[in-house]
Amino acid sequence: MLVLSALLIGIVAGLRAFTAPAAVSLAARWGHIGLAGTPLAFMAYRWTPWIFLVLAVAELVGDQLPATPSRKVPLQFGTRIVMGALAGGALGASAAMLGLGLIAGAVGAVVGTLVGAAVRAWLAAAFRHDRPAALIEDVIAIAGAWLIVCCLA
């Protein structure tokens, strides 16, 4: 179940890079995910969740701008993979499976990035505008992250 959770949080990172680590960090801070004594214990530090939360909100706003580059350009894609690995790794570390969590989170981020881009393009074409597609993706990413850290992790 933990590998599935890490894979799914990676998919969330593929949709919105900073939503996944923000959710995991908040859950760790509130004691839902135990990271004490692991290499990723910093995810539960006092300020870490708030830093990720600010970055996640900035990303949600920035995604609505027309000049925002594609999620598939190297910098955007790489960021999603790193954030997926971090979030998945934290879930894995909570059960002494850091390496497996890192890999599952990174794989999930690749899947989320590619599938998310295709689905969003399809939705944007169906709506004849990108904004509704982007908002639907935002809701899926936020709700998915919440469900993963609250119910699966």
C-alpha atoms as a printed R data frame, in Angstrom:
    type eleno elety resid chain resno       x      y       z
1   ATOM     1    CA   MET     A     1   0.000  0.000   0.000
2   ATOM     2    CA   LEU     A     2   2.895  2.328   0.743
3   ATOM     3    CA   VAL     A     3   4.376  1.928  -2.733
4   ATOM     4    CA   LEU     A     4   0.970  2.742  -4.220
5   ATOM     5    CA   SER     A     5   0.757  5.864  -2.035
6   ATOM     6    CA   ALA     A     6   4.241  6.953  -3.153
7   ATOM     7    CA   LEU     A     7   3.341  6.351  -6.797
8   ATOM     8    CA   LEU     A     8   0.100  8.315  -6.452
9   ATOM     9    CA   ILE     A     9   1.746 11.256  -4.674
10  ATOM    10    CA   GLY     A    10   4.268 11.258  -7.519
11  ATOM    11    CA   ILE     A    11   1.394 11.518  -9.989
12  ATOM    12    CA   VAL     A    12   0.142 14.528  -8.034
13  ATOM    13    CA   ALA     A    13   3.622 16.065  -8.381
14  ATOM    14    CA   GLY     A    14   3.357 15.482 -12.125
15  ATOM    15    CA   LEU     A    15   0.172 17.552 -12.116
16  ATOM    16    CA   ARG     A    16   1.357 20.260  -9.692
17  ATOM    17    CA   ALA     A    17   4.984 19.988  -8.628
18  ATOM    18    CA   PHE     A    18   4.764 21.637  -5.212
19  ATOM    19    CA   THR     A    19   1.336 20.368  -4.140
20  ATOM    20    CA   ALA     A    20   2.696 16.890  -3.392
21  ATOM    21    CA   PRO     A    21   5.560 17.911  -1.073
22  ATOM    22    CA   ALA     A    22   3.338 20.538   0.566
23  ATOM    23    CA   ALA     A    23   0.732 17.894   1.445
24  ATOM    24    CA   VAL     A    24   3.323 15.396   2.660
25  ATOM    25    CA   SER     A    25   5.162 18.031   4.671
26  ATOM    26    CA   LEU     A    26   1.946 19.244   6.324
27  ATOM    27    CA   ALA     A    27   0.979 15.658   7.164
28  ATOM    28    CA   ALA     A    28   4.445 15.039   8.616
29  ATOM    29    CA   ARG     A    29   4.299 18.229  10.661
30  ATOM    30    CA   TRP     A    30   0.898 17.265  12.084
31  ATOM    31    CA   GLY     A    31   2.180 13.792  12.974
32  ATOM    32    CA   HIS     A    32   0.267 11.770  10.376
33  ATOM    33    CA   ILE     A    33   3.520 10.657   8.754
34  ATOM    34    CA   GLY     A    34   6.451  9.745  10.983
35  ATOM    35    CA   LEU     A    35   9.749 11.059   9.631
36  ATOM    36    CA   ALA     A    36  11.743 11.519  12.850
37  ATOM    37    CA   GLY     A    37  15.167  9.933  12.549
38  ATOM    38    CA   THR     A    38  14.984  9.620   8.755
39  ATOM    39    CA   PRO     A    39  17.002 11.584   6.174
40  ATOM    40    CA   LEU     A    40  13.775 13.410   5.301
41  ATOM    41    CA   ALA     A    41  12.948 14.523   8.843
42  ATOM    42    CA   PHE     A    42  13.281 18.139   7.662
43  ATOM    43    CA   MET     A    43   9.913 17.702   5.930
44  ATOM    44    CA   ALA     A    44   8.276 17.882   9.382
45  ATOM    45    CA   TYR     A    45  10.249 20.910  10.620
46  ATOM    46    CA   ARG     A    46   8.301 23.946  11.705
47  ATOM    47    CA   TRP     A    47   8.753 26.077   8.569
48  ATOM    48    CA   THR     A    48   9.076 23.439   5.846
49  ATOM    49    CA   PRO     A    49   5.326 22.890   5.285
50  ATOM    50    CA   TRP     A    50   4.716 26.612   5.025
51  ATOM    51    CA   ILE     A    51   7.535 27.098   2.523
52  ATOM    52    CA   PHE     A    52   6.126 24.314   0.356
53  ATOM    53    CA   LEU     A    53   2.614 25.695   0.790
54  ATOM    54    CA   VAL     A    54   3.683 29.151  -0.442
55  ATOM    55    CA   LEU     A    55   5.426 27.535  -3.419
56  ATOM    56    CA   ALA     A    56   2.318 25.436  -4.153
57  ATOM    57    CA   VAL     A    57   0.019 28.461  -4.096
58  ATOM    58    CA   ALA     A    58   2.438 30.411  -6.316
59  ATOM    59    CA   GLU     A    59   2.458 27.479  -8.729
60  ATOM    60    CA   LEU     A    60  -1.349 27.347  -8.801
61  ATOM    61    CA   VAL     A    61  -1.469 31.053  -9.657
62  ATOM    62    CA   GLY     A    62   1.418 30.875 -12.132
63  ATOM    63    CA   ASP     A    63  -0.160 27.968 -13.968
64  ATOM    64    CA   GLN     A    64  -3.052 30.228 -14.965
65  ATOM    65    CA   LEU     A    65  -0.742 32.651 -16.782
66  ATOM    66    CA   PRO     A    66  -0.474 32.321 -20.564
67  ATOM    67    CA   ALA     A    67   3.337 32.702 -20.535
68  ATOM    68    CA   THR     A    68   3.848 29.670 -18.277
69  ATOM    69    CA   PRO     A    69   6.007 27.127 -20.113
70  ATOM    70    CA   SER     A    70   4.931 23.574 -20.804
71  ATOM    71    CA   ARG     A    71   5.355 21.074 -17.980
72  ATOM    72    CA   LYS     A    72   7.339 18.953 -20.433
73  ATOM    73    CA   VAL     A    73  10.254 21.373 -20.870
74  ATOM    74    CA   PRO     A    74  13.380 20.069 -19.081
75  ATOM    75    CA   LEU     A    75  13.300 22.428 -16.070
76  ATOM    76    CA   GLN     A    76   9.583 21.913 -15.401
77  ATOM    77    CA   PHE     A    77   9.761 18.161 -16.011
78  ATOM    78    CA   GLY     A    78  12.853 17.770 -13.837
79  ATOM    79    CA   THR     A    79  11.283 19.750 -10.999
80  ATOM    80    CA   ARG     A    80   8.232 17.490 -11.066
81  ATOM    81    CA   ILE     A    81  10.397 14.368 -10.941
82  ATOM    82    CA   VAL     A    82  12.457 15.720  -8.021
83  ATOM    83    CA   MET     A    83   9.350 16.825  -6.081
84  ATOM    84    CA   GLY     A    84   7.628 13.496  -6.791
85  ATOM    85    CA   ALA     A    85  10.693 11.619  -5.569
86  ATOM    86    CA   LEU     A    86  10.873 13.809  -2.455
87  ATOM    87    CA   ALA     A    87   7.198 13.341  -1.592
88  ATOM    88    CA   GLY     A    88   7.243  9.615  -2.399
89  ATOM    89    CA   GLY     A    89  10.514  9.216  -0.530
90  ATOM    90    CA   ALA     A    90   9.005 10.807   2.549
91  ATOM    91    CA   LEU     A    91   6.108  8.370   2.459
92  ATOM    92    CA   GLY     A    92   8.576  5.527   1.995
93  ATOM    93    CA   ALA     A    93  10.872  6.782   4.746
94  ATOM    94    CA   SER     A    94   7.980  6.687   7.196
95  ATOM    95    CA   ALA     A    95   8.052  2.883   6.816
96  ATOM    96    CA   ALA     A    96  11.826  2.419   6.402
97  ATOM    97    CA   MET     A    97  11.493  2.117   2.611
98  ATOM    98    CA   LEU     A    98  13.069  5.396   1.516
99  ATOM    99    CA   GLY     A    99  14.597  4.058  -1.712
100 ATOM   100    CA   LEU     A   100  11.415  2.395  -2.869
101 ATOM   101    CA   GLY     A   101   9.428  5.529  -2.074
102 ATOM   102    CA   LEU     A   102  11.880  7.705  -4.011
103 ATOM   103    CA   ILE     A   103  11.629  5.493  -7.085
104 ATOM   104    CA   ALA     A   104   7.839  5.149  -6.938
105 ATOM   105    CA   GLY     A   105   7.432  8.911  -6.477
106 ATOM   106    CA   ALA     A   106   9.709  9.691  -9.429
107 ATOM   107    CA   VAL     A   107   7.942  7.168 -11.678
108 ATOM   108    CA   GLY     A   108   4.583  8.597 -10.620
109 ATOM   109    CA   ALA     A   109   5.785 12.109 -11.455
110 ATOM   110    CA   VAL     A   110   6.745 11.054 -14.975
111 ATOM   111    CA   VAL     A   111   3.353  9.402 -15.455
112 ATOM   112    CA   GLY     A   112   1.511 12.376 -13.953
113 ATOM   113    CA   THR     A   113   3.416 14.856 -16.091
114 ATOM   114    CA   LEU     A   114   2.810 13.082 -19.396
115 ATOM   115    CA   VAL     A   115  -0.737 11.871 -18.777
116 ATOM   116    CA   GLY     A   116  -1.695 15.141 -17.092
117 ATOM   117    CA   ALA     A   117  -0.492 17.158 -20.083
118 ATOM   118    CA   ALA     A   118  -2.444 14.955 -22.500
119 ATOM   119    CA   VAL     A   119  -5.647 15.060 -20.450
120 ATOM   120    CA   ARG     A   120  -5.394 18.807 -19.935
121 ATOM   121    CA   ALA     A   121  -4.897 19.365 -23.672
122 ATOM   122    CA   TRP     A   122  -7.933 17.190 -24.362
123 ATOM   123    CA   LEU     A   123 -10.029 19.069 -21.774
124 ATOM   124    CA   ALA     A   124  -8.863 22.455 -23.074
125 ATOM   125    CA   ALA     A   125  -9.905 21.447 -26.579
126 ATOM   126    CA   ALA     A   126 -13.269 20.220 -25.290
127 ATOM   127    CA   PHE     A   127 -13.875 23.464 -23.366
128 ATOM   128    CA   ARG     A   128 -12.267 25.561 -26.136
129 ATOM   129    CA   HIS     A   129 -10.358 27.321 -23.386
130 ATOM   130    CA   ASP     A   130  -7.518 26.261 -21.091
131 ATOM   131    CA   ARG     A   131  -8.670 27.841 -17.831
132 ATOM   132    CA   PRO     A   132 -11.456 25.335 -17.005
133 ATOM   133    CA   ALA     A   133  -9.048 22.477 -17.748
134 ATOM   134    CA   ALA     A   134  -6.412 24.046 -15.496
135 ATOM   135    CA   LEU     A   135  -8.898 24.521 -12.653
136 ATOM   136    CA   ILE     A   136 -10.090 20.924 -12.927
137 ATOM   137    CA   GLU     A   137  -6.461 19.792 -12.781
138 ATOM   138    CA   ASP     A   138  -5.894 21.989  -9.705
139 ATOM   139    CA   VAL     A   139  -8.847 20.419  -7.907
140 ATOM   140    CA   ILE     A   140  -7.714 16.894  -8.805
141 ATOM   141    CA   ALA     A   141  -4.161 17.588  -7.599
142 ATOM   142    CA   ILE     A   142  -5.221 19.169  -4.299
143 ATOM   143    CA   ALA     A   143  -7.950 16.630  -3.523
144 ATOM   144    CA   GLY     A   144  -5.722 13.750  -4.587
145 ATOM   145    CA   ALA     A   145  -2.851 14.906  -2.388
146 ATOM   146    CA   TRP     A   146  -5.176 15.311   0.576
147 ATOM   147    CA   LEU     A   147  -6.712 11.861   0.088
148 ATOM   148    CA   ILE     A   148  -3.308 10.216  -0.286
149 ATOM   149    CA   VAL     A   149  -1.762 11.684   2.875
150 ATOM   150    CA   CYS     A   150  -4.925 11.366   4.961
151 ATOM   151    CA   CYS     A   151  -6.310  8.038   3.839
152 ATOM   152    CA   LEU     A   152  -3.571  5.975   2.198
153 ATOM   153    CA   ALA     A   153  -0.332  6.982   3.911
